Amino acid sequence: MIKVRPGRFELPDRCLWNVPVRLTTRKLKIGDIELDPEAMPHMEVVITASSLPREAMGLGDVKFMAAIGRSSAGKPRSSP
C-alpha cells in the first residue's frame, strides 16, 4: 500500500486538492472515493512526502534471534 497526501491529484475527469490517497493493487482510494486502479488510463500526483510501509524485522533476524536463544537456553544455571 502506498499512502500519500498530495497537494494536487489529477485524473482525466477531475482534479482534487489536498486529499489523502491510498493505492493498493486492487483499490485506489482518494478521500472517500474508491476507484479501480486498472480503470485509470492516466493519473498525476504531485507530492512532497510519502510513506512506504516495510517490515521492521525480517525473517533472517528472527532466525538469528532464535539461534541465540537456543544456544543460551540450553546451558543450566549453577546454584549458589
Phi, psi and omega in degrees: 000138175245127178242128177221160172233084186285153171291322180219136177231116184247130172244168181302328185251359182199161176230128182240148182240135171051053177239146177290139181234132175234130182234123171240181179290340184248343187214139172245117181245120180242103186063241178262358183270131176247129181228163175270118182296333178293335182276353182272112178287334182202139170213145180231129182234128176250115184233162173247341178208156178216164179231115177248110183293146175209165182293141175281328181220128179275173182294329177297321177296320180296316179297320179296315179296323178294321179295319178295315180297321181292318182289326181274335181282339183280350182270125178286148178278146175270135181272143183287000000 
